[in-house]
Amino acid sequence: MGSFLARLSKKNPSIGAQLATNPRLSQTTGQFFNESGKAISLPRQFSEELANQWWSVSQAL
């Protein structure tokens, strides 16, 4: 579980805060952003299994 949670850590948390509070992105869903705040494609290392794990963790919050 530790390695899973490590994947959720951010290199630049201020970008995350900016993205979360940007009114222009209020209707944006399903997008991934890099450390610079630019939209990127989903990396291949993410799988449906990992997505299901993330979903389970988010439901527990």
KABEL-V70469 format. One record per backbone hydrogen bond with DSSP energy under -0.5 kcal/mol. CO is the residue of the C=O (numbers start at 1). NH is the residue of the N-H. Records with the same first field share a line. If there is no record, write none. Layout:
BEGIN
CO->NH, NH
END
This chain:
BEGIN
1->5
2->6
3->7
4->8
5->8, 9
6->9
12->15, 16
13->17
14->18
15->19
16->20
17->21
18->22
19->22
21->23
22->25
23->26
25->28
32->40
34->37
38->34
40->32
43->46
47->51
48->52
49->53
50->54
51->55
52->56
53->57
54->58
55->59
56->60
57->61
58->61
END
